Amino acid sequence: GPVALSRPRFLVEEATPLLTTATMPVTLYNLPGSPPCGFVRSLAKHLGVEVTLKNLDFSKKEHLAEDYLKLNPFHKVPTIEDEGFVVYESNAIAYYLLRKYAPESDLYPACYKERARIDQVLAAVASTIQPQQLLFFRPRFWENTKPTEEEVSAFEHNVLKGFEHLIGDGKFALGDKLTLADLCLVSNLTIA
């Protein structure tokens, strides 16, 4: 007969009142040099959220340890733990931190059109820019290889031109003030 696949169930406790400051530091499972982790670190710093870093050593496969897989079954970083509540994926973490610690922040304005543009930048980075960065940089870091001319050309076309489009010509990516989109872009430019 058919095989039933079970999905992990995530329990969400009743909503708690919004807090302006953390009562305990947020634990961030981190990989130094990772743009998504840098995005979360820069946002937390900007919001004044105290963070305790737990750096994972991928060469020792700490991201595959049973305890970590209970937190993040996809064995990636970043992951946060905030008073027992676990969130993974950098964009989800960013939205969580903003909603809990700074719901009125100009980093994510109330205007639905501005939010749509911010969401668009975050989605483009996550679905288009970051996979291309991984494709280009992973062999450089793990295999210590030099890129071919074709790889450099593809990187310039797919990543750098994408950044230029997302950043635009203004002082900030979207308008005249710093937003979540800028923090995301800057953290990803550090590796490009």
C-alpha positions as CSV (number, residue, x, y, z in Angstrom):
1,G,0.0,0.0,0.0
2,P,1.0,3.7,-0.1
3,V,3.6,4.9,2.4
4,A,2.5,7.6,4.7
5,L,5.1,10.3,5.1
6,S,5.0,12.1,8.4
7,R,5.8,15.8,8.8
8,P,7.4,17.1,11.9
9,R,4.9,19.2,13.8
10,F,6.0,22.5,15.2
11,L,4.2,23.6,18.4
12,V,3.6,27.3,18.7
13,E,2.6,28.5,22.1
14,E,-0.1,31.0,22.7
15,A,0.9,34.5,21.5
16,T,2.9,36.4,24.1
17,P,2.9,40.2,24.3
18,L,5.4,41.9,22.1
19,L,8.6,42.7,24.0
20,T,10.9,45.6,23.2
21,T,14.0,43.9,24.7
22,A,15.0,40.3,25.1
23,T,14.8,38.9,28.6
24,M,17.6,36.4,27.7
25,P,20.1,36.6,24.9
26,V,18.9,35.0,21.6
27,T,21.2,32.1,20.7
28,L,22.4,32.2,17.1
29,Y,23.8,29.1,15.6
30,N,26.3,30.7,13.3
31,L,29.0,30.1,10.7
32,P,31.5,32.9,10.4
33,G,31.7,34.3,6.9
34,S,28.1,33.1,6.0
35,P,26.1,35.9,4.4
36,P,22.8,34.7,5.9
37,C,24.3,34.6,9.3
38,G,25.8,38.0,8.8
39,F,22.4,39.3,7.8
40,V,20.9,38.0,11.1
41,R,23.8,39.3,13.2
42,S,23.6,42.8,11.6
43,L,19.8,43.0,12.1
44,A,20.1,41.9,15.7
45,K,22.8,44.5,16.3
46,H,20.7,47.2,14.6
47,L,17.7,46.3,16.7
48,G,19.7,46.1,20.0
49,V,18.9,42.4,20.4
50,E,21.5,40.6,22.5
51,V,22.9,37.6,20.8
52,T,24.9,34.7,22.0
53,L,26.9,33.2,19.1
54,K,27.3,29.4,18.9
55,N,29.7,29.0,16.0
56,L,29.4,25.6,14.2
57,D,32.4,24.0,12.7
58,F,31.3,22.5,9.4
59,S,34.6,20.7,8.9
60,K,33.8,18.8,12.1
61,K,30.3,18.2,10.8
62,E,28.7,20.0,13.9
63,H,25.8,21.0,11.6
64,L,25.0,17.3,11.3
65,A,25.1,16.5,15.0
66,E,21.9,14.9,16.3
67,D,21.3,17.8,18.8
68,Y,21.6,20.4,16.0
69,L,19.3,18.4,13.6
70,K,16.6,18.6,16.3
71,L,16.8,22.4,15.9
72,N,17.3,22.5,12.1
73,P,16.5,19.4,10.2
74,F,18.0,20.9,7.1
75,H,21.4,21.2,8.8
76,K,22.0,24.8,7.6
77,V,22.7,28.1,9.4
78,P,21.5,30.4,10.7
79,T,19.2,29.1,13.3
80,I,18.1,31.0,16.4
81,E,16.7,29.9,19.7
82,D,14.8,32.5,21.7
83,E,13.5,31.4,25.1
84,G,12.9,27.9,23.7
85,F,11.4,29.0,20.4
86,V,13.5,27.9,17.4
87,V,13.5,29.6,14.0
88,Y,15.7,28.8,11.0
89,E,16.2,30.4,7.6
90,S,17.6,33.9,7.7
91,N,14.5,35.7,6.2
92,A,12.2,33.9,8.7
93,I,14.5,34.9,11.5
94,A,14.6,38.5,10.3
95,Y,10.8,38.7,10.3
96,Y,10.6,37.1,13.7
97,L,13.1,39.5,15.3
98,L,11.4,42.5,13.8
99,R,8.0,41.4,14.8
100,K,9.0,40.5,18.4
101,Y,11.6,43.2,19.2
102,A,10.8,46.1,16.9
103,P,7.3,45.9,15.3
104,E,7.3,49.6,14.4
105,S,10.8,49.6,12.9
106,D,11.5,51.7,9.8
107,L,13.5,48.7,8.6
108,Y,10.2,47.1,7.6
109,P,7.7,49.9,7.1
110,A,4.0,49.4,7.4
111,C,3.3,50.4,3.8
112,Y,2.4,47.2,1.9
113,K,4.1,48.3,-1.3
114,E,7.4,49.1,0.5
115,R,7.1,45.7,2.3
116,A,6.5,44.0,-1.0
117,R,9.7,45.5,-2.4
118,I,11.7,44.5,0.6
119,D,10.3,41.0,0.4
120,Q,11.1,40.9,-3.3
121,V,14.8,41.8,-2.6
122,L,15.0,39.2,0.2
123,A,13.4,36.5,-2.0
124,A,15.7,37.4,-5.0
125,V,18.8,37.1,-2.8
126,A,17.7,33.8,-1.2
127,S,16.5,32.1,-4.4
128,T,18.8,33.6,-7.1
129,I,21.9,35.3,-5.7
130,Q,22.9,32.9,-2.8
131,P,22.6,29.7,-4.9
132,Q,24.9,31.3,-7.5
133,Q,27.3,32.5,-4.8
134,L,27.5,28.9,-3.4
135,L,28.1,27.5,-6.8
136,F,30.9,29.9,-7.4
137,F,32.6,30.0,-4.0
138,R,32.1,26.5,-2.6
139,P,34.9,25.0,-4.8
140,R,37.1,28.0,-3.9
141,F,36.8,27.4,-0.2
142,W,36.5,23.6,0.0
143,E,38.6,22.4,-2.9
144,N,41.0,25.4,-3.2
145,T,40.4,25.6,-6.9
146,K,40.7,28.7,-9.1
147,P,37.7,29.7,-11.2
148,T,37.7,29.3,-15.0
149,E,37.0,32.3,-17.2
150,E,33.6,30.9,-17.9
151,E,32.8,30.6,-14.2
152,V,34.0,34.2,-13.6
153,S,31.9,35.5,-16.5
154,A,28.8,33.6,-15.2
155,F,29.3,35.0,-11.7
156,E,29.6,38.5,-13.1
157,H,26.4,38.1,-15.1
158,N,24.3,36.2,-12.6
159,V,25.5,37.7,-9.3
160,L,27.1,41.0,-9.7
161,K,24.6,42.3,-12.3
162,G,21.8,41.0,-10.0
163,F,23.3,43.0,-7.1
164,E,23.5,46.1,-9.3
165,H,19.8,45.7,-10.2
166,L,18.7,45.2,-6.6
167,I,20.8,48.0,-5.2
168,G,19.8,50.5,-7.8
169,D,21.2,54.1,-8.1
170,G,20.0,55.6,-4.8
171,K,21.6,56.0,-1.5
172,F,19.7,52.9,-0.3
173,A,18.3,50.0,-2.1
174,L,14.7,51.1,-1.7
175,G,14.2,54.8,-1.3
176,D,15.9,57.2,1.0
177,K,16.2,55.2,4.2
178,L,17.8,52.0,5.4
179,T,15.6,49.0,5.3
180,L,15.9,45.2,5.8
181,A,16.7,45.0,2.1
182,D,19.9,46.9,2.6
183,L,21.1,44.8,5.6
184,C,20.4,41.7,3.5
185,L,22.3,43.0,0.5
186,V,25.3,44.3,2.4
187,S,25.7,41.0,4.2
188,N,25.7,39.2,0.9
189,L,28.1,41.6,-0.8
190,T,30.7,40.8,1.8
191,I,31.3,37.5,0.1
192,A,30.9,38.7,-3.5
